């Protein structure tokens, strides 16, 4: 059984498991973080788990990039722009480029990175600035961003505290980190239990409001 991928403690309590017994969640006995019991296996099979972009067509993208999604993203960008005067944006794990496209059309200097080659190819096909650059690659060190977006990303990565610290180092003073992740403490999760659709081999970490806020405040100088 792998240790907690936040603090490396071997101590844990089982929180729940899926009906078929294939997936289980543990709560670390040291730091309280909830993690997938088979997270090392998931990382080893990451290439297969994230190969869904390769099969998308232009028609699929048109459906995914719906007017409703675009309107929500426009509202988000408008809100983010109220916190910072600059308009340099980095989308970490940009996927097929929905936010990148909306931001670029709105006049942002928007850059995306994603480890999925097929995702980056979808972005570039539409003229978006995207690459397979790793978030920790030194080539990013010379750049600073006013907004860094991590949308539904941090639940996929080991040592999430490193991603928070890295984001802080790439932000301009007064910059904003916009981060979303499923809430393990949500009413939906508590009602659905092991049937909660978020429990998936792709998701190796499960945050509650308190654990995410505590991690941000403990690992960075950002205000949550």
Secondary structure, DSSP 8 states (H G I E B T S, - for coil): ----TTT----EEEEEE-TTSS-EEEEETTT--EEETTHHHHHHTHHHHTTTGGG--HHHHHHHS-HHHHHHHHHHHHHHHTT-S--EEEEET-TTSHHHHHHHHTT-EEEEE-S-HHHHHHHHHTT--EE---TT-GGGTT--EEEEEEES-GGGSSSHHHHHHHHHHHEEEEEEEEEE--BTTSHHHHHHGGG-TT--TT--EEB-HHHHHHHHHHH-S---
